[in-house]
């Protein structure tokens, strides 16, 4: 539909393929309509990438450290702390939405990207659980052999655990990117300035301002491109990472 002309895209009869020829005017119209109503789609794309990449990268670092500690290190109350962490997954996000907004408003963080960035930098329980299960598959004998050779906890983590867990980390990166990039409720609640809109919120407002299905479809295609490219480059790691195995044989 994005490649149809306006007449064919908005007619009652639906066709799977453009019967009147391919037309890319809808993609140019996306940016034209956005400029008219004060929505810069390119800036919205940059906002989406910034709001997604910063907490995603920082959160993965924190998740790897936490997963390594819960999987391979020994410390007091480890099982209880891990059980408490997993228990937080049982609470739906809608329960804390109102209180979270009140807290961020008290911090004067509303109408800014901080509520979208700062909490994500501490990762999530699901990511920690996923990586912990992957780290558990790495034999302890490998770490013991490394310690005999003089490697400490940090060297074992950086030189053994991280390289072996690369498929799992990339899998979490892709899944986290899809979740953050597609997030609609968070930016809708906390950001009121059009200059700070993400691509999803800008698309929502644009769909209410234009009735041309070809333009709306073109905007949807633009939002899909980053995720499709990401999957094309990392699909091999995604398949390996979901297996939850360490990649060892024998």
Order of alpha helices (4+ residues) and beta strands (2+ residues): alpha-alpha-alpha-alpha-alpha-alpha-alpha-alpha-alpha-alpha-alpha-alpha-alpha
